[in-house]
Amino acid sequence: MKIAIVSQPLDTIMPPYQNSVGACTYGVALPLSAAAEVLIYGLKHQHGDLPSQPGEQRIDFRLFAATRLDRFLFSLQKKAAKLFPRSSPISTSKWLYPSYGRMVARDLKQQRCDVIHLQHCSQYAPIIRAANPEARIVLHLHAEWFSQTNPAMLKDRLAAVDLVTTVGDYITKKTKRDFPFISDRCETVYNGIDGQEFSREMDYGSARRRVVKRILYCGAISPHKGLHVLLRAFVIVAREYPNAVLEVVGPNGNYPIEETFDLKDKPTLKSLRPFYATSFWSMVKSKFSSAKPRDGVYLSHLKSSLPPDVAEKVLFLGLIPRQELIDRYYSSDIFAFAPIWNEGFGLPPVEAMAAGLPVVASRSGAVTETVVEGQTGLLVEKNNVEELANALLLLLKDDGLREAMGRAGRRRALEHFTWFKVAKQMHARYDEMLSA
């Protein structure tokens, strides 16, 4: 079987600086390549030297140089999005690197692949279908589609694919509701983790003896991830449990609001307005805050919102090397994750579970499908500061509960959410499609 995985043009596939979708492409391609011929398509400027590891050498990385036109169109779209933030998302735009889509379609025609797997980039489905009429085409959705994207345009793209897979039942059900004609060919294929990264057991004995308890967050520093809610909850936690610290790991930068929320949701948009503001007063406020100028509006808000007695207990670590992140999972006591949007999948809670951490998370998208309430962690309502604080305090004060949930989470993550299991499921599904 010959399988092509087509990346979004902005995905960085290779470690150590992958984005989330790029990490998923890399994660599933390695085990797939043990049983099939695998090609990965992407852009050259997103990657360094290829390949470097033995497993990677089984994969044919087919990377193209971005054209001047594509770079110009993308720059134009980014500027337009800043001027008109309530517009259609760039991720579904037909003007997102159109030359890249044509180059991939032409090359695929020469490669004669059995299966072509598109990573969320629906805009390339029609042109790839036209050039490859015999191939089975799969569109894999990593996030929900909102009303700000033209549904008629999306319907045309869906008509060009044989199967739609999504990273969670939440997205699968919503996609079926929005596009009933694909209900019989839309299903869930969860994301996964590399089980080898989490091969060692958590040292719960050392964790019990630690005086200072560490709460860890990992993910984007962006309003949709609800860090403003988590920090407000941590203020309550720190004053009742002074030996707690919060470590925040992840890249700083607001995701576009039209990519993370439905623009018809006016109450949510109104509540988020201060975090996306670039007004004179927001700049003045940021000037006199403790935040650094490069922090941006949201991170500046987060830092300035912390009272002095709590601020010293919150560490903003930014992006850190992958191995350091793994070590921090193992040296923490609780993983906190409080997004206020609907997560497509949410890899960090599953990674935390694999390391043996109990998870406190909001009921957000597919997070409710990975974290089992009362068994591997505690789930709270989105935007509920008090409920979040109480859940964190409950786990901080109960060593036995933390350990029991941590052990259950590790079993669940390694049994259900590894890339080996995902690749096996995908390969079997491809076989069914080709047989049919």
Steps between C-alpha positions, in 0.01 A plus 500: 500500500624847410379781728553875461445739791449859384590755768359846533757737348572660838552174690844423639524122494846418627599519869601680707298804386177340377166667518210287624375373162857449379570286807194290417622449142843392619359288783277285280730487195779313680293193601311508169829485311577162656214341306457729197682737268447849649550841340466831687437828318590839647690824444880518510534817702320336793773237540873449537709205385302183424501225610720429803356198683480141371121499518480824302709348222211266418288805411522692174485869598389694193548868585438792264629855503230760560435720197517878519130515418411269788710699746345826376145367528563367850650830613200681354258269684676551833483878462135482398423281803644766731294773336185285484534248787141378460566354157525146361785289640822483301517124567206435266574774246540399136785754486713315757810410294305401186819431303605249768172316448556482124860378539390228742215391268736472201762306694239265644385422147852375423525303826175305445418461870225272625395731783541877532450629854444878532585652836213751542582682173162457331574767236728258312248213481333598166826554307658185645188301410507634143863390457458168683156358415588143601646574843308477826506845661462553876445842657610507865351786707695621803248768602136582442379718216319817603216690335739769373623256233273473196312167543434467125875518436567236767229277354674507161826398663338216693354369176857447376603264783417137575523520877500772766676422827521728801705498819200476733137396521410861576619608153363187330150559635506870415627434147223245442239748623632776276548276194252209520594367156834372636357340817575149373865583427602717794665339803740559787871416499659635819845650522772323693829521686837331466490233769880475506525859625301396807657161564602574859264491797418800717686498835200551727710447813713805420188692404344436841815627675516825302400796713435726200233363269524585129203567277594490130332653196629433147353654186469826313497829691183614327155607629320190367709285735346672804820591683327808643252261664779272626695790651195635682440152638865469602477819707233326709709183514825671600339687789346183642793274413817718518734217398359482146669642189373525143728445199378623161668349193427590140535751218367852545267644238126538452340257259265691266158530659326387181698172515394416855146632558177523304451866411127461571584445868472867597522459882828308474646749252406789729669334799819443298524851356759628754739217413507588132493877546764724345349826621692796639395419857600135475845608381528747790398232748757261358766775520461529875458129574773259610478320166771538239417699183522190280243319714201629304156595630393161638820398678530856635149467637580165660809629677344826613191317634704313763519658848858536634462221755406252226704629205822350634337156498417506128778423252455582130757275335415553131603235249736241645679200343290186466701294748475776760123501454486124554708540817264771625203270454675248723604757761153655532208401723193614304437598139259791453327571169210748485420589136190710438463392136420146389826308467528284191698241694743653749834315501646648824246337738562161338877547527459595865291188560768288332755635748272407790351841583139558603333758277270786592337629183196683370224316315630605161450312174677165493664553840192332648580198279858462622482602868257278693323698772574361846744238369789668318421854611237760575294690243353844567278738307672742263564847643418387856781635719367372833433147372846486346665620823306248710602212274867599520482535879331160536790331320770706673373389840455131420818306417311173455247646257775662292686173475191289422389736222855528368539124472157463335583778254828338404328167431233672290744709296734213418213261422286728282700796371833398347611568142556127452132435576389794282713381206363146533143635493572723200673224302206266557257771388705567187487127421121505528476799266727343239314169518166676452 
